[in-house]
Amino acid sequence: MSIHPEILHKAKKIKAILFDVDGVLTDGGIIYDNDGQEFKRFNVKDGQIIKYLRQYSILTGVITGRASAVVKNRCEELKIDVHYHGISDKKAVFQKILNERCLEAHEVAFIGDDINDLPVLTRCGLGATPADGHEAVKARVDLVLDKKGGEGALRALADLILKSKGHYDQIIEDLVL
């Protein structure tokens, strides 16, 4: 995937990555059993990169429209810095995170896949959508990732940001020593 220099410039400024869950960390599917128990499938590669973002002081956060115990548990397992569930006004939560964490909008990347993510995607410093994001979203973001939701979309953006800041080679070097 060839990255435009303007995208790399924006990525260098990122201090926080926020993301939706359904359609980003998952493929958007929800499975219920006969007892109403909810199941979701997450890609371990998305989770793997969180510790490296933390290592380089890049804040991670979830803003999701659904309230789900499964998602809350995954956020806590990954030690995601902030996570908001059952949110209908994502723009207000985005602003709250900016205020509480002393961030500017241009310092935040956001990955969303559907039209309810547009209020954040059009205000953040680097807006991205998975390869299978909604067409209206694709038309308004800085970057359409080469990975689909649930197939490493967060990882793709996180790798790009870490590489743009010069951290990725160090991560690899530390692992092979």
C-alpha positions in Angstrom: 0.0 0.0 0.0 1.6 3.3 -1.1 1.0 6.1 1.4 0.8 9.7 0.2 3.4 12.0 1.9 0.5 14.1 3.3 -0.8 11.1 5.2 2.6 10.3 6.6 2.9 14.0 7.7 -0.5 13.7 9.5 0.5 10.3 11.0 3.7 11.8 12.6 1.5 14.2 14.6 -0.7 11.5 16.1 -0.8 11.1 19.9 -4.0 9.1 20.2 -5.8 6.4 18.1 -9.5 6.1 18.7 -11.7 3.6 17.0 -15.2 2.1 16.6 -15.6 -1.6 17.3 -18.2 -3.3 15.1 -16.9 -3.2 11.6 -13.4 -2.1 12.7 -12.2 -4.5 15.4 -14.8 -7.0 14.2 -16.2 -7.9 10.8 -19.5 -6.3 11.9 -21.2 -9.6 12.6 -22.9 -10.3 15.9 -23.7 -13.9 16.9 -26.3 -14.7 19.6 -26.9 -18.1 21.1 -30.3 -19.4 22.1 -29.9 -17.9 25.5 -29.2 -14.4 24.1 -25.4 -14.7 24.8 -23.5 -12.4 22.5 -20.3 -13.5 20.7 -17.8 -11.5 18.6 -14.7 -12.4 16.8 -11.7 -10.1 17.2 -8.4 -10.2 15.3 -5.5 -10.8 17.6 -3.2 -8.7 15.4 -5.3 -5.6 16.3 -4.8 -6.4 20.0 -1.1 -7.2 19.7 -0.2 -3.7 18.5 -1.9 -1.9 21.5 1.0 -2.6 23.9 3.4 -1.0 21.4 1.2 2.0 21.1 1.2 2.3 24.9 5.0 1.8 24.9 5.4 5.0 22.8 2.7 6.9 24.8 0.1 6.8 22.1 -3.3 6.8 23.8 -5.9 4.2 22.6 -9.6 4.6 22.9 -12.9 3.1 21.8 -16.1 5.0 21.0 -18.8 2.6 20.1 -22.5 2.9 19.5 -23.3 -0.5 21.1 -23.1 -1.4 24.7 -21.7 -4.9 24.9 -20.2 -6.8 27.8 -18.0 -8.7 25.2 -16.5 -5.4 23.9 -16.0 -4.0 27.4 -14.2 -7.1 28.4 -12.0 -7.0 25.3 -11.2 -3.3 26.0 -10.2 -4.1 29.6 -8.1 -7.1 28.5 -6.2 -5.0 26.1 -5.8 -2.2 28.6 -7.3 0.3 26.2 -6.9 3.7 27.9 -10.5 5.0 27.4 -13.6 3.3 26.2 -17.1 4.5 25.8 -20.0 2.2 25.0 -23.6 2.8 23.9 -22.7 6.2 22.5 -25.1 7.9 20.2 -23.2 11.2 20.0 -19.7 10.2 19.1 -18.7 13.8 18.4 -19.4 14.8 22.0 -17.3 12.0 23.4 -14.5 12.8 21.0 -14.5 16.4 22.3 -14.6 15.1 25.9 -11.5 13.0 25.2 -9.7 15.9 23.6 -10.5 18.1 26.7 -9.7 15.5 29.3 -6.4 14.4 27.7 -5.3 17.9 26.6 -5.2 16.8 22.9 -5.9 18.8 19.7 -8.0 17.3 17.0 -5.1 17.1 14.6 -3.3 14.8 17.1 -5.9 12.1 17.0 -6.5 9.4 14.4 -9.9 7.7 14.2 -11.0 4.5 12.4 -14.7 4.2 11.7 -16.6 2.2 9.1 -20.1 3.6 9.0 -22.0 6.9 8.7 -22.4 7.3 12.5 -18.6 7.7 12.6 -18.5 10.7 10.3 -18.8 13.4 13.0 -15.5 12.2 14.4 -13.9 11.1 11.1 -14.3 14.6 9.6 -12.9 16.4 12.7 -9.9 14.3 13.6 -6.4 14.7 12.4 -6.2 11.4 10.5 -9.5 9.7 9.5 -9.4 6.2 8.3 -11.8 3.4 7.3 -11.4 -0.3 6.7 -11.4 -1.5 3.1 -15.0 -2.5 3.5 -16.2 0.7 5.1 -19.4 2.4 3.9 -19.0 4.3 0.6 -20.0 7.6 2.2 -17.3 7.2 4.7 -14.6 6.2 2.1 -15.4 9.4 0.3 -14.7 11.6 3.4 -11.7 10.0 5.1 -7.9 10.6 4.6 -7.2 7.0 4.3 -9.0 3.8 3.1 -7.0 1.0 4.7 -6.1 -2.2 2.8 -7.6 -4.4 5.6 -11.3 -5.1 6.2 -12.9 -4.7 9.6 -12.0 -7.6 11.8 -9.0 -8.4 9.6 -6.4 -6.1 11.0 -7.6 -2.6 10.2 -6.5 -1.1 13.5 -3.2 -2.9 13.1 -2.7 -1.4 9.7 -3.2 2.2 10.9 -1.2 1.7 14.1 1.7 0.2 12.1 1.6 3.2 9.8 1.7 5.7 12.7 4.5 3.9 14.5 6.5 3.7 11.2 5.9 7.4 10.5 7.3 8.3 13.9 10.4 6.1 13.4 9.4 3.6 16.2 8.6 0.5 14.2 12.1 -0.5 13.4 13.0 -0.2 17.1 10.1 -2.5 18.0 11.3 -5.1 15.6 14.9 -4.7 16.7 14.0 -5.1 20.4 12.1 -8.3 19.5 14.9 -10.0 17.7 17.7 -9.2 20.2 
